[in-house]
Amino acid sequence: MLKPANRRILIVDDEEGIRYTLGLLLKKEGYRVDAASDFNTALECLQTEKYDLAFIDIMLSGESGIGLLKYIKSGYPEIQVVMCTGFPKVESAAEAVRLGAFDYITKPIRHETLLLVTRHALNAKVINDERELYRANLDAIFHSISDSIIMIDREGRLSQFNATAEHVCGYESGMIGDDAAMLDMGCGRVCRKALLETMQTRTPRVLNRIECNTSQGISRIVSINMNPITEADGSVRGAVAVIRDETQLASLERTLKKRGHFHGLIGTSEPMQKVFSLIEALSDVPTTVLINGESGTGKELVAAALHFNGVRTNKPFVKVNCSALSETLLESELFGHVRGAFTGAISDKVGRFQKAHGGTLFLDEIGDISPAVQMRLLRVLQESEFERVGESTPTRVDVRIIAATNQDLAEKVRQGSFRQDLFYRLNVIRIVLPSLKQRRDDLALLVGHFIARFNDKFNRNIKDVSVDVLDIFRSHDWPGNVRELEHAIEHATVLCKSEIISAQDLPLDLLTAVKPVLKEDAFIESRQQTVKGTMTLEEALAMADGNKTRAASLLGISRRTIYRHLEE
């Protein structure tokens, strides 16, 4: 709050006594005061000084005080105006307030009234000035951002947009105040529908890389961040969406195939890039997906990527391992049960289908479910409803099903152990994950990822693996796939005594299983002997074809020690 000495007040009245009296009272309070006897003199003052408040008599000689009020509000809207009159009328008071006057007081003006109105008017000016500064700063930020921004009010009407949204999306000033969901911008209205949902649920939302068609019919890939706009009391007064155009970035990634990390999945190899592209294409499609792949290839990660990369990202992602439960327990876990439905059912239970309402249910090891569970699952897929165990009232759900298995379901159908109709329902879209053996190009990237993870977990500082270790990894068939590699790196990180993982840090089971490749045959066998402590210096050198560095690695000693022994 500024001190009175920093506030300037203008008094406009054709009675000299009133000008003198009001000016004297205000100056005693520390305010700087100027006075004018008529309209023209007041204009000269306004053009010369900067005022915070003006007291104006309605009945001025010549031009009326109302005319001066209009002039000030059109040219100097930041000035607070208080109208004064010796002949109060309801009509004139209403007219003054309608035209922007802060207050309306009657003569004779009491000392207490004058000071009280002055303080209130100047306090209101402070608030207005702060609000205007905030609006100006917000407006500058709003229009300087290169992303498209749109805002809606609490009624779902378009309230504001920036220049980028005007250029890219086609918004026009005439649309302000229109129902945002009904505006036809030549697109699918995805962002505005999601924005309305954000406001209604009071929950921030993110839509990653969805396809959007501009008003010019151009297809773009955009990511949208949406947040509700809340008042100080917690009430929601609208929502804002920031739309980032990632078309070029997505195109570049697809062209260069360099999306090494994608929602927890890792790989730059061609098989993994195809998986990434398929996940992107399916993320916003509610269809059922079947994920096939050997154990340890990352089926659960693919299911999570499908969920969190799509429109259901803020809804539940519920997982069930179908092979870990008996038929009765699996039915109860999936569909829930009511009290007394079976022995041990002491209370009602909400099933995973109900918990996943609006989101995604991931059914892992789907090939292991019994015929009875298969039949109940088929009904949910067909009718989107189920009954809890022990209950006859159906419950409707909106759930996307993602199933996974390492088995050949088509073969199980031929054998009669899996329902054909359920197989067709699950196999609408199938994602087949490559084994690690089929994507050896990703080994180095995966190794680096796991080293970083276990460095953090065990507070280590491992830099890399040796060339010999990478050769071992490349020659291994990896029957346990990525999970087996992860366990091998974890084992090595724990045992490694330096910054580089060497062969002696690897699990013996892995070394035993590695198929000999060229001269690595001797290296692997010698490593196994080293573990048993039976290798001599001469044997190590022979196995390493005279390579002293490799011989030192085989023996678990430094190269300097090798040279010292040779000199002796």
Steps between C-alpha positions, in 0.01 A plus 500: 500500500639841398523776762257798472788722386530280192130535413368792294133602513307736270200698630267640233228736632379844392463614865829641628411434866447130437821472303690671780340300784536154338854580390599614850361186664675268255832684520493465880490122444813529286346476153611719212198692374418707188176685438307603186192721473369375165522235230778663296722569799455139608614386152816709533573339838443151364739562212767640735493271805432135573208458744385212716160640601263777388206657689264651238190711554215386277373857447798680342457826315507439127574128448342264756696285744359190330670610178833530685444154652453353152815674377711370791373142468571495126843664516622433856323181619752449782370811686235434765211750481262602779201715396370775734165683496290729714180376335506120528283297267480124463514530122817708495671272753415192298621666180833600660567149632401348166754723324781383731492728806634333813253672732240777525487734803277792591576850622572623754787253516591403854867472595472131600310414181761670281794315657317166507401518133851612407662201672250257348546643151881491521495146640280394210746665262786295646303183443404608147860595419629164626232317305584696184874434545431130551277497192761681292778264611281197441400634161867553405589147608186363336586645160876437511469121535547315172258221602128537440304599813123494543294576812139430590288644782296311758209477254718329240510807277810611312650786704845560352757373251842615385635593158639151437160342561346758266753420226519120540151406622300776331345668806347843440413783738131458420507155658566636851203406716389210278458144630852357451382142444270608216750712306574348160872546438522226240656259753380222727452733803727269706677780685183690588314189616795403718518859628136486611566170676802655674281780634221265607733253677732774633789277398795591274528290186769430243440364151830388350546505125149478367406564139328833436363643175525877458233722352700484174468119502867446590571205729728576798637311798445698819539458876250681721539605864174601670444649844196632686503869598407532867402791724650564843204319661564189291213548254571443132445795265622338179784304344800564275663280236853536363533323165851422381555405138740202492442402140857568387651330803284190455582489130871535571488223759325267261744584220813457709354221713673643804226467757721304735271550799123475464285477815742266677582300187856520366635432155607660174493176302255467212276243680459731800435807284214308337363421847523868601313608186230239559455614861458860381242395244299302758529726805177695444307213346283317758535164325626186677870424452677165536873513578705195405860447600740275689540539874709804589440696178304782670133421438389688811700806391323496163162483673594795721622696196167440321313633803715797600556617140125528436189689609454270802834605651335662806270205559587175688749251358425170672711184463411135564733199470255230393743213558563589864146428622270200509176507304285602799740766619547635147122535452472685828803718417368592156128543566479543878262317731227563753508395860427129543562414134740225610684383809718783625304775325438699820438831324426647158800536267544735205655320202775618269255570217312746720825657625611552139178677396586775252855370467688188395511144633816302419450122508844339509544128420151488348571157354480341846137586589244222541204439265258645758695823531536509120122495465448781752776708341340455158173646630677810634668552164172460314259688728723719723330364811547226760361368829698472818540146635182420694303786346251510212486877440724598206752781527594699191860613451705697250830315495760451231641146506867431426601134526842340485638148469816314407290210368363429154129559554415389147655161580309484829180566304584207270562285807162602644642658820418858402169634367514598136249787541700643789820471296343704218380762751847533652692481175346811339846660489814307585842634597780245475806591705840399366728290718829652611672260261313669215604850608868467590557855370327623818742322737731795557207736562337258742827440683550874549142537624534223759841620618351845564207346689713281726757774555218700650359205694831383651677838506770379262697675226527239226588659166466218249568136421823372347526402135523135605175526695321658204632216279361248749164674497489501120577129483233400753151387387326666798219251565385728785510804269527853644417379852798264491727783384368723778581236764847447352580873520364519855721206604804656334433845651500353849826305452696745284797657683589754231323736262490242218309173524724212397426137423586388851206713631241313292283215637664162451174358361515755219863418419423130501207547262683720249572322175870520403564735208838490321781562754252594770460128560835491677423823681171371645649169606797671660264736687325198648837359605592835655189482717627162626847647554686246279656720227870587486663803338628290211152352441338843508748634244443198279124536521530871420734440203769704676272801567622617841197719571260210439721262698493742793120510476484121500710482814332791672825695539642822359706520180792642703503179707516298179809692386666463841452123494635480145813698599559266792 
